[in-house]
Amino acid sequence: MKKHTIIGLLSAVIFFLVLSGCALLNPGGAFYSNSVRIDTNMGSFVVELNPDDAPITVDNFLMYAQNGFYDNTLFHRVIKNFMIQGGGFTESFAKKPTEKAIKNESNNGLLNKRGTIAMARTQHVDSATSQFFINTKDNSSLDYKRGKYGYTVFGEVIEGYDTIEKIENVSTGTQNRYRDVPITPVVIKGVKRLYLWQ
């Protein structure tokens, strides 16, 4: 084997080992994937985030996730054939204090199709904070249209959609003046960002 071939192979091996070591030793580094796993008491699902088209929204969501904000919060609003919403209330149905609201990015070309994740907000355009929802059908009425801002889509469920279906089909009622609340609490155990190499 020629000398330059051996050197090339050794260099490739060293480069791979360095990358692998960094991924293990530097969990805050650049070796995360754009996927997160959302664990609930009804199962888990994986969401592929889209930082290219919704950079502000993705950064905001990951900030809450990595700070443990979503741990033991509820999917507090479930409407069959529409969406499931969570990320703002504790198990005792207390609303959690949030960071500042972010800019609406619903004009990013991403649509509120079945299986996408989007930010919940009030009637004010730039009011999204921590709460998000999963569309359980195509909801074109929530999309940006002709200068009218909608609800920012920032990713899509890529694994575990059966968990979404389980949550979507729970029985709901009214609690603390809120409608469409699961009678048996649906709890988000945590939101974990996944590595490129597991």
N, C-alpha and C positions, 0 to 999 in steps of 0.2 A: 504494500500500500504506500502510495507516495506521501512524502512528509507533509505537503500542504493539505492533503486530504485528511490526515490524522489531526492536524492542527484545527482544521475546520470542524471536524466532528467533536473534538474536545471543547471548542468554543461554544458549539451548539448545546452540548450537555451542561456546561457551566452556566450558560445563559438561562436554560430551563430550570436548573436548580436554584439560581438566584431569584427568578420569578416566583417559583414555588415557595421558597423560603420567605419572601416578602409577603406573599399572600397569607401565609400562616402567622408571621410575626408582626405584620402591620395591618390589622383588621380595619384601621381607619384610612388605609391608603387607596390606591387606584385600582384595586383588583376586585372590587365589588362588581356584580352584574347589575343590570337595570331591573332585576326582578325582586319582588318581595313575597314572602309567604305570610298570609293572614290566617292565624290559628283561632278557631272559635270552639265553643263547647259543643258544636254540631259538626265539626270537621274543619278541614283546612282547604285553602285554595291559593293559587299562585297568580300574581298580577305582574305582567310585563309593563313597566313604566315607559313613557315616551318623553325623555328630557329634550330631545331635539325640537319637538313641536310645542311643548309646554314646560319650558325650563323653570319658570318661576313657581309654577304649581307643583312640579315634581320636587324641587328643592324644599318647598314648604312641607309637603307630605313626608319626605324623608327626615326632615328635622323633627317633626312630631314623632315619627316612628322610632328614630334612633334615641330620642330622649325618653322613650317608654311611655309617652303620653297615652297611647292607645291601649295600653295594658289594662285589662279588666273594665273596658268601656262596653257599651251596648250597641247592638243593631236595634235602635229604638223605634224605627219607623219602617214598617214592611207593608207594601201594597202589591198584591199579586198582579201579575201581568203589567207591572210598571217598574218598580225598583225596590231595593233594600238600602236603608240609610243608617249610617252609624258614625262613631268616632267623636261623640261630644258629651255623652252622659255616663256617669258612673253606674254601678250596679244598683245603687240606692236611688237612682234617677235624679242625681244632682248634676247640674250643668257644670262642666269643667272650665276653669278660666283658660283663655287662649292667648296666643301672641297676636300681633296686629294683623288685620285683614290684608289680603294680597290683591294684586291687579288681576282682573278678569282676562283670561287668555282664550275665550271661547271662539275667537275668530282665527283659530290656528288650523282650520281645515279638518279637524277630527270630529266625528259625528257621534251622537249619543245612540249607538247601536247596541243591540243585545250583547251583554258580556263586557261592555266597556265600563271603566270607572271614571267618575266625574266628581267635581266639587259641588257640595251643597252651598247655598247662599240665601240671603234674604232678597227682598225686592231691590235693594241697592246693588248695583252692578259689581262694585269692587268690595264685596263683603265676605268672601269665603275665608274661613280660618282653618279649622281642623276637620269639620264634618265632610264626609264623602258618601257617594252612593254607587251601587252597581245597577246598571240598567238591565232589566230582565226581559225587555223587548225593545224593538227599535222605537226610540222616542224622538222623532224628528222635531216635535214641538219644543224641545229643549235646546235645539241647535241655534247657532248664530245665523241670523238672516238679515241681509240688506241693512247693515248698520245697527241692528237690534241685537244686543248681547244676550247670549244664552248661558248654558252651564258648561264649564270647561272640562272637556274630556282630556285625561292625561295618561291613559293606559288601558290595558285589556286583560281580562282573565284568560290565562293560557292553560291552567291545570285546575282540576277540582271543581268544575262547574256543577257537579252533582251536589256539592255543599251549598252553593247558591240556591239551587232548586229546593233543597230541604228547608232552608231559611225562608224562602219565598212562600212556602206552603204552610207555615205555622199559623195557629189561630191567633187573632189579634183582638184588642179591645181598646178602651179608653183608660188612661192613667194620668193623674196630675194635669188634667185638662188636655192632654195630648191624645190624639186619635191614632189608630193603626199601630198600637204598641203590642209587641208579642206578649201573650199572656204568660207563657213560660219564657223567662229572659234568655235572649241570645247574646252570649258574652264573647267579646273579642279578648282572647287570652293574650295576644301580642301580635305585633307586626315586625317581621324580621327580614332585613335585607339579605339577599343570598349572594354567595361568592361565585366567581366564574368557575372555580374548581371546588366541588363539594367533597 
